[in-house]
Amino acid sequence: MLGILVGDTRIKRHYVPITHYVLLTLLDVGFILKEEVIKIQHKMKTTREVWRKLKERDFLLIYHEKLFILEKPKQAEIELRYSAKQLFIELKL
């Protein structure tokens, strides 16, 4: 069983979906997704400062992280990999 907590980010105001890339990578190496938990970030270190400067920004803030719970399938479960990356999906970067 593997649990990994990942958050997305922004680079120069552009949204970078790190959670998406991490999940696809883990599915590529053979993990099966058991659960996906979305964790809301309530008390960030700079919450007060961020809300004061919100009017100056032209993008939304990221207030969540994702917890992926995965496991490696046993030999007998290989056919039951519904949450694995499907063959018709191809990621090109």
Secondary structure, DSSP 8 states (H G I E B T S, - for coil): -EEEEEE-EEETTEEE-HHHHHHHHHHHTT-EEEEEEEEE----TTHHHHHHHGGG-SS----EEEEEEEE---GGGGGG-TTS--TT-----
